[in-house]
Amino acid sequence: MDLSSTYVVQTYLLLVHNFYPYAEQQPNRGHFTKLYSFLRHPI
């Protein structure tokens, strides 16, 4: 991953964490977990 892509990912995760804290309590939390796990691993 180049620096710009990493920055975008970090910003995205930060926004999700800040503006959608209730997501973890939703039935589809598995989707967020999978997405987060996928983004944490460099391509």
ChimeraX attribute file (.defattr): number of C-alpha atoms within 10 A of each C-alpha:
attribute: neighborCount
match mode: 1-to-1
recipient: residues
	/A:1	9
	/A:2	8
	/A:3	8
	/A:4	9
	/A:5	10
	/A:6	14
	/A:7	12
	/A:8	11
	/A:9	15
	/A:10	14
	/A:11	12
	/A:12	12
	/A:13	15
	/A:14	12
	/A:15	12
	/A:16	14
	/A:17	13
	/A:18	10
	/A:19	9
	/A:20	10
	/A:21	11
	/A:22	11
	/A:23	16
	/A:24	14
	/A:25	8
	/A:26	11
	/A:27	8
	/A:28	10
	/A:29	13
	/A:30	12
	/A:31	13
	/A:32	14
	/A:33	13
	/A:34	11
	/A:35	12
	/A:36	13
	/A:37	10
	/A:38	11
	/A:39	14
	/A:40	13
	/A:41	8
	/A:42	8
	/A:43	7
